[in-house]
Amino acid sequence: MSVVCTSDELLVTLDDEGPDGSSSSVGMIGNPPDVTLLTDCANLSPSNISPATSPQRRQNKENTPLLARSDHDLTACVISNSFPDDQEYTNLITQAELAIEHAIYPERISQGSSGSYFVKSTNGKIIGVFKPKDEEPYGHLNPKWTKWMQKSCCPCCFGRGCLILNQGYLSEAGASLVDQKLKLNVVPKTKVVRLGSETFNYSAIDRAKSRTKRNITEKFPQIGRRFHRLGLPPKTGSFQLFVDGYRDADFWLRKFDSEPLPPAVKKSFQMQFERLVVLDYIIRNTDRGNDNWLIKYKKPDIDETQSTAMNAEWSVVDGPQIEIAAIDNGLAFPFKHPDEWRAFVGFITARIMSVDWSIYSNFRSISLGLAGPG
């Protein structure tokens, strides 16, 4: 087969040799008006294909993000655990890294269905909760055997159909961003960081590689200096600031059922709970039980300031205060409507408190204004 290209027509010669050595049939294909033919057949070689139509160039364009990256690239911030716009948070992460270097390791939390850890500072005080990505309820390194059993025995009932698996750490950080945007002040500050510790759940291969590098470094320091990293690889996950003095909402709700709150405190509690409802509605939280939000109630402190033989005078030093905190926001931001029915915490609490939980009109207008563009 031979191809002859001209500017006006394409001549195709099919060389088909017969038994007698004769050949061929010739076909002529006219040039359609909407097709432009090459004037030189040499340009058909792959090396001369225009870069605009190259598969490699087309693939690069497909991988180009729609939004340009900012000056402070997210990846760089996560790798270095540096947040230029929040120096206080960066200092806390630095304290956590220094504590791990001084063998003050994070402590695994026994509750829950995933691997989460209390992270401590250099003085041993808990400063945050770290949830690694690969130790989430459906992660491959989840240390809790219950989810492993569910995954092995009931794969058809594994996970939630409305959520993307192993993205809970992003949901935790996203809930914190929404909370800051709307100024709800119910979610402890949460960001995505990278930490490594001996107490985290690592695979046997990672631990063996770490031990091998350590032994080589001790025996052959010159070779050890060439290693990029000696310890265990850091894990990516969400780091939420620890809130001190809070307890599960279920504990305090039972208390309030037998010991009603003062009217002023009840109004403050209602207002904060409405903020929690707004948050869950916006992030489409699928898991808000009474163990996934906390309450801090400080009763009045009464001191005896003056006492005489005739009477005793009492004065209130600090009035009652109540605050709530929304934690465990890793099962939010579904990509579709949930298929399962779940009880909503608002209706349960409304029955316990016996109050009207309708959202205040002023708070609703403020929330809608903050949720707008800008």
MOZI-V743622 format. One record per residue. RES is the residue in one letter. SS is DSSP state (2 for helix, 1 for strand, 0 for the rest). PHI is phi in whole degrees, 0 to 359 (999 if undefined). D_CENTER is the distance of its C-alpha to the mean C-alpha in Angstrom with 1 decimal. Layout:
res: [RES RES]
ss: [SS SS]
phi: [PHI PHI]
d_center: [D_CENTER D_CENTER]
This chain:
res: [M S V V C T S D E L L V T L D D E G P D G S S S S V G M I G N P P D V T L L T D C A N L S P S N I S P A T S P Q R R Q N K E N T P L L A R S D H D L T A C V I S N S F P D D Q E Y T N L I T Q A E L A I E H A I Y P E R I S Q G S S G S Y F V K S T N G K I I G V F K P K D E E P Y G H L N P K W T K W M Q K S C C P C C F G R G C L I L N Q G Y L S E A G A S L V D Q K L K L N V V P K T K V V R L G S E T F N Y S A I D R A K S R T K R N I T E K F P Q I G R R F H R L G L P P K T G S F Q L F V D G Y R D A D F W L R K F D S E P L P P A V K K S F Q M Q F E R L V V L D Y I I R N T D R G N D N W L I K Y K K P D I D E T Q S T A M N A E W S V V D G P Q I E I A A I D N G L A F P F K H P D E W R A F V G F I T A R I M S V D W S I Y S N F R S I S L G L A G P G]
ss: [0 1 1 1 1 0 0 0 1 1 1 1 1 1 0 0 0 0 0 0 0 0 0 0 1 1 1 1 1 1 0 0 0 0 0 0 0 0 0 0 2 2 2 2 0 2 2 2 0 0 2 2 2 0 2 2 2 2 2 2 2 2 2 0 0 0 0 0 0 0 0 0 0 2 2 2 2 2 2 2 0 0 0 0 0 0 2 2 2 2 2 2 2 2 2 2 2 2 2 2 2 0 0 0 0 0 1 1 0 0 0 0 0 0 0 1 1 1 1 1 0 0 0 0 0 1 1 1 1 1 1 1 2 2 2 0 0 0 0 0 0 0 0 0 2 2 2 2 2 2 2 2 2 0 2 2 2 0 0 0 0 0 0 0 0 0 0 2 2 2 2 2 2 2 2 2 2 2 2 2 2 2 0 0 0 0 0 0 0 1 1 1 1 1 1 0 0 0 0 0 0 0 0 2 2 2 2 2 2 2 2 2 2 2 2 2 2 2 2 0 2 2 2 2 0 0 0 0 0 0 0 0 0 0 1 1 1 1 1 1 1 0 0 0 0 0 1 1 2 2 2 2 2 2 2 2 2 2 0 0 0 0 2 2 2 2 2 2 2 2 2 2 2 2 2 2 2 2 2 2 2 2 2 0 0 0 0 0 0 0 0 0 1 1 1 1 1 1 0 0 1 1 1 1 1 1 1 0 0 0 0 1 1 1 1 1 1 1 0 0 1 1 1 1 1 1 0 0 0 0 0 0 0 0 0 0 0 0 0 0 0 0 0 0 2 2 2 2 2 2 2 2 2 0 0 0 0 0 0 0 2 2 2 2 2 2 2 2 2 2 2 0 0 0]
phi: [999 233 238 239 251 231 286 251 207 245 257 246 246 263 273 239 284 268 296 269 84 284 211 121 235 243 237 237 250 290 274 298 292 259 237 252 268 285 276 223 294 296 289 280 292 301 290 257 292 297 299 295 255 291 301 295 295 295 293 296 294 293 273 287 294 291 253 290 286 281 298 265 298 297 297 296 294 291 296 268 53 245 233 300 274 216 291 296 294 298 295 295 295 297 298 296 294 294 296 294 296 264 65 262 277 298 251 291 274 287 284 92 252 222 273 235 222 279 265 247 269 294 267 86 272 289 240 189 238 252 237 294 296 281 246 290 309 244 280 284 243 294 282 277 287 296 289 297 294 295 292 279 264 231 294 289 254 264 84 244 293 264 239 274 292 61 238 294 295 288 295 299 292 295 297 293 295 297 299 290 296 273 56 279 60 240 253 300 303 224 219 268 226 230 224 227 207 295 277 288 272 248 286 296 293 298 291 293 296 295 294 296 297 293 294 295 295 290 270 230 302 296 287 297 291 275 289 289 212 260 279 291 293 291 253 273 188 265 239 252 297 280 255 265 86 262 226 304 297 299 296 286 295 292 295 293 292 264 235 301 283 298 304 294 290 296 294 295 295 297 296 290 293 297 296 296 296 298 299 296 291 286 274 54 292 257 211 234 268 290 264 250 214 244 230 240 241 252 287 299 263 250 243 272 269 222 215 231 291 271 210 235 253 246 219 276 278 237 286 292 227 222 218 235 220 265 243 54 260 281 248 243 57 289 272 208 291 301 276 262 268 224 290 262 298 298 290 296 292 297 291 289 277 55 227 274 261 293 287 298 293 290 293 296 293 295 295 294 292 287 283 288 293 115]
d_center: [59.7 60.0 58.3 60.1 58.2 60.0 59.1 60.5 60.0 58.5 61.1 60.1 62.6 62.2 64.3 65.2 68.2 70.5 73.1 75.6 73.3 73.1 69.8 67.8 66.7 65.5 63.1 62.3 59.3 59.6 57.1 55.1 54.9 51.1 50.7 51.3 52.6 52.6 55.9 55.6 54.6 53.6 50.5 49.2 48.3 44.6 45.0 46.0 43.3 41.8 38.4 37.2 37.7 36.5 33.9 32.2 32.1 30.9 28.0 27.0 27.0 24.8 22.2 22.5 19.5 20.7 19.6 20.9 18.8 19.4 21.6 18.8 16.8 13.1 13.8 16.6 14.8 12.2 15.2 17.4 15.1 17.0 16.3 19.6 19.1 18.2 20.7 20.5 16.9 17.9 20.9 19.0 17.0 20.4 22.0 19.5 20.4 24.0 24.0 22.8 25.5 28.0 27.2 25.4 22.7 19.7 20.8 19.2 18.9 21.2 19.9 17.1 16.6 14.1 14.5 13.6 15.7 17.6 17.7 21.2 23.0 26.3 28.3 26.5 24.8 21.3 19.0 15.5 13.4 11.4 9.4 9.7 8.2 11.8 12.7 10.7 13.4 14.1 13.4 16.7 16.9 16.3 19.2 19.9 22.8 22.5 19.7 21.6 24.7 23.2 21.9 25.3 27.6 26.0 24.0 25.0 23.2 20.1 16.7 16.4 17.9 15.9 12.4 11.1 11.1 8.8 5.6 4.9 2.8 1.1 4.0 4.8 4.9 6.4 8.7 9.8 10.7 12.6 14.2 15.5 16.7 18.7 19.7 19.2 18.7 17.4 13.9 14.0 12.6 9.1 8.0 6.8 10.1 12.3 14.8 17.6 19.9 22.7 21.4 18.3 18.9 20.1 22.2 26.0 26.1 23.8 25.8 29.0 28.2 27.4 30.6 32.6 31.5 32.3 35.7 36.6 35.7 38.0 40.9 40.5 39.0 39.7 37.7 34.9 34.5 33.6 30.4 27.3 25.6 27.4 24.8 22.1 19.3 16.3 13.0 9.6 7.1 6.2 9.6 10.9 14.5 17.0 19.3 22.8 25.4 23.2 23.9 22.8 23.8 26.0 28.2 28.9 29.4 32.1 33.6 33.7 35.4 38.3 38.2 37.5 35.9 38.1 38.0 36.4 33.6 33.1 32.8 30.2 28.3 28.6 27.3 24.1 23.6 24.0 21.2 19.0 20.4 19.7 16.0 15.7 17.9 16.0 12.5 14.5 13.4 15.0 15.2 16.8 19.6 21.7 19.9 16.5 18.0 20.4 23.7 25.6 29.3 31.8 35.3 38.2 39.7 43.5 45.7 49.5 50.6 54.3 56.6 60.3 63.0 63.2 59.6 56.0 53.7 49.9 47.3 43.7 41.7 38.2 37.5 34.9 31.3 28.4 24.7 21.6 18.0 15.1 12.9 11.0 9.0 7.0 9.7 9.7 10.1 12.6 14.5 17.7 19.5 19.2 22.2 22.7 24.1 22.4 24.0 22.6 22.7 24.6 27.6 27.9 27.8 30.3 32.7 32.5 33.0 35.5 34.6 33.9 30.1 30.7 28.7 30.8 31.9 31.3 27.8 27.1 28.7 26.8 23.4 24.6 25.7 22.5 20.6 23.0 22.8 23.2]
